[in-house]
Amino acid sequence: MVIVQEDNTVLPEEPLSPARGGTTLRAAVLGRLVPVKGIEELLISLRNARAQIVLDIFGPEEDAEYSKRCYVVAESLPPNITVTFKGSLDSSVVVQTLNGYDVLLHPTRGENFSHVIAEALSASLPVMCADVTPWTPRLKAGGGVVLPECSVESWTSAVSAYAGLHPDERLRRRLEAGRAYRLWRRSSAQRHHIFELVEERHL
């Protein structure tokens, strides 16, 4: 079975093997800089984080005013938080790029499907998001962390807890994310269809 996105990129049959990370939490966000994606709230939540965190944000700046607000918040963060706005990421290298992180932070306020989560799991990358996507059961079963709500407080607590994990535990969770991807692929195959991931790609 082949799982094809509408931009003709193909998700791997098997998840990529994870590499062991260091003590600094390396997190990624993959999404358009628009209010519904919740990136500003995520950045605000990092103001009280005490751990060393590197956050790379991939996605186009579709809302100039909102993007400016995100930049302002990022610049106000303490020195233990490093935020880099990477711009758009070519679809052909999304999975390989995500494989270099410890966790995908997905602060969206709601998604019909969220193929970004499929891409992350295929990179053996756990996903952290609220219960606003169809992926909640898969994430709770080992694919990541499900927040109780999309609030600054929830994000502060969840990210801080994840940053406090030992590197060995983060590696274990990456392996669990890869396992969750295998189970999803298997269940999709059993439904005897090619999974076209949404009609329009909205990062």
RAFENDA-V853111 format. One record per helix or strand of 2 or more residues. SS is the DSSP state (hx for helix, st for strand). FROM is the first residue (numbers start at 1). TO is the last residue. If there is no record, write none. Layout:
# RAFENDA-V853111
SS & FROM & TO
SS & FROM & TO
This chain:
# RAFENDA-V853111
st & 4 & 5
st & 25 & 30
hx & 35 & 37
hx & 39 & 48
st & 53 & 58
hx & 64 & 75
st & 81 & 87
hx & 91 & 98
st & 103 & 105
hx & 115 & 122
st & 126 & 130
hx & 136 & 143
st & 144 & 147
hx & 152 & 163
hx & 167 & 190
